[in-house]
Amino acid sequence: MLTIIAVTVGLFFAMNIGASGAAASMGIAYGSGVIKNRIIALILCGMAVFLGAWLGGGEVVKTMGSGIVPQSTFTEAVALIVIASAALSLFLANVFGIPLSTSEVTVGAVVGAGIVYQSVFAGKLAWIVMFWLLTPVVAFIIAILAATLLKKPFMQKLVSTPKSIPILTALVIFMGVFEAFSAGMNNVANAVGPLVGAGIMSTANGIFWGGLFVAAGAVFLGKKVLETNGKKITSIRLEEGCVISGTGAGIVMAASIFGIPVPLTQITTSSIIGIGFAKQGRSVLKKDIVVQLLVVWVVSPVLSMVLSYTFIQLVIEQNVYPVIAMLGVLISVFGVKFLMTQATSSARPLTEKK
């Protein structure tokens, strides 16, 4: 029964990964108007994601199953809690239409389990986090440089000719499919890596079924995130879409070959923000949707780590003392925040009076 529940939760998580990854791959083609039908965009995403997972997802699955913590850490119960913690974090993000990094929430949940059993491979984790921090910054900078180059008169003349439109249209679609393919390579491990580590699934079965459900999630649950990345951050031209999708696909595929789980959604969204920054300046960074994305990116791995740690302590170890200590910290933080808010509101009339 525990095995059935773990597999069910893992496949549910895979569907949410597909929903979140939809915007990161086909959001550009949809937002630029190349693909006007949302359903077609999501179907293309689903097909490419499945092929990417099936053909090239093995290395990242190994990392998730035994590269961050020892494989012996993953019992059936631990694998279930890890996946459930990551899935809950991602599901909440999908409800609000926020493109969230599935790699971050999954690694956070795995680390939570490793903290309980003091078995985290710190060097490997530091390497992964370094990529998390570096890749979105690189994508942001590349987008700014490319957008600046596209403003040059000779580039404006080149891309505005009638002959360039069909080429750019085909290139945007190709880059979107290529990015979805790279997403499958990198993200399917987030759903099935712990199951493979626990011996519940073989690597081949995990990749096949995980890829299939990731594709289903992209098609049936990807609407809100597709709209967020495609339409709500900044307007996107064809040539800009090529830069964004090409950057994301190249970075993620290279990382996948070496088994590094990287935040595809952050890479793509950072590129979109970089395009907006080049066109609108700092004002794009003040948009509510951008601020909301940044906050969720910071909170999400910590949230999944805390959930995983807490559930393992309560359910498996039956140890309430670390949970009580954690609750004490949370109460203290919110208490201090409340007192600071009250102090600020009380001081404001005095300032205005002076």
Secondary structure, 3 states (H helix, E strand, C coil): CHHHHHHHHHHHHHHHHHHHHHHHHHHHHHHCCCCCCHHHHHHHHHHHHHHHHHHHCHHHHHHHHHHCCCHHHCCHHHHHHHHHHHHHHHHHHHHCCCCCCHHHHHHHHHHHHHHHHCCCCHHHHHHHHHHHHHHHHHHHHHHHHHHHHHCCHHHHHHHCCCCHHHHHHHHHHHHHHHHHHHHHHHHHHHHHHHHHHCCCCCHHHHHHHHHHHHHHHHHHHCHHHHHHHHHCCCCCCHHHHHHHHHHHHHHHHHHHHCCCCCCHHHHHHHHHHHHHHHHHHHHHHHCHHHHHHHHHHHHHHHHHHHHHHHHHHHHHCCCCHHHHHHHHHHHHHHHHHHHHHHHHHHHHHHHHHC
